[in-house]
Amino acid sequence: MQLKAIWTLWTLALLAGQPAFSQTTPSNLQQRAEDALVSDQPAETVRLATQMLEAQPDSFAALYLLALGQADLGAQKAAAVTSAKAYDVATTEEARFQAARLVAGTRFQARQYTRAEIWLRRAANHAQTEEEFRNVASAYRASIDANPLSLQFSAYVAPSDNVNNGSEEGVLRLEGIDLTFILPEDRRSLSGVAFSASSEARYRILEGLKSATYLTGSLAGETYVLSSEAKDLLASSPNPVVRAVEGSDFETVTAALGFNHQQNNISTFGPVRFGMNFGTYWEGGERLVDFRDLSIEQIIPIGQNSVVSLRAAQRDQTALLPSILDSKTNDLSASYTRILTNNDQLQLSILARDKNAGAESSFEEYQLGVGYALAEPIWGVQLSSSLQLGYRTFEGFTTTLDGRDDRFASADVTATFQDISYFGFSPSLSIFVSGTDSTAEEISFSSVRVLFGIESNF
């Protein structure tokens, strides 16, 4: 279908409200260009719109008509440039919306999907009705489906009363011995603000009815600024090394590259996904470990509204410092996701983990989780929440006589303020609470974080 057939009605309605063209130009020039567009004469539209621009280079009507004519002639890239100029000179929200949509449409036709997505987000800034916003969201999803490259970014700022997951009591007790030691100040709970950012890229290299293969990459980092109270605590230490500790000493960076493959015809239950990642991890500016991840996942659709996922994964970790041991972690997990009759989403999950990392770092772990997301906003606020409960057991530990047992839990509530939107993103507020109760008291901690971030509306 020609792009003209999509935009003609919008063009006639939009240009009808534009200011009259320059008096030095024949009064019927714009009308003739519109008529040529409707009559499937794009070359004539281009000729007439070019004449209009000779007299008035900043005419929105001329630029918009010229872009439509170029698009119908198959010059999608030229049409994208011209419609971007129309966006720049537009004086109304409606005109900016339609110009941005036209840029996105021509970029999509030229298979420049990432550029199309950027312009669709720009169009969302100027949507005046819910229907216009839904149309932009629908076009965005179509571009995502067609685009072999997928990019995701996230960032947040999170004040916390315990950025380092430090001990609450600040003491170390040796079980069976009547001795108590005061933990170094940098191992006690330190308050401050966390700054986090992450990005993920996925590129589809092969796709068919039976399978799809993707290259993947990710980069995530978090750093901290300590509060004045935390700085005072560190400054009180008699150890000059502890006194020199800063928030950046707790920063972390993780980078990984890999591939994912989905095969649709080897299981009667549903698609099977295979994954492999190679990555590395830094902490406090020092590279600590390299790792390799392997995974296999069975997806089992149940009707139209429910999905079960069964997943097995293994991480092989190679230590890069003599103070750290190599480790191997095996995971078995299952999740059940269901869209309820009111369109809310419910998710249940279970995880069993076994980690082999030397005498004091090897453990078995079990987790249960539940998540719930409301489909309909409440007063313009989209709400979701989750809860995780877990148990971890160590066969041996230095400060206890019979190993170590941890009970841990975390919960969060996220509110996304959808009435506030820019480039298709809305601000979000999350409250995240976590804690561990351990038989090794120095390991016990609790933490409350308030996360300020952004969420995509598409």
Summary of the structure (lengths in Angstrom):
residues: 458
radius of gyration: 28.9
end to end distance: 25.6
largest distance: 100.6
contacts: 1433
relative contact order: 0.08
helix: 29%
strand: 43%
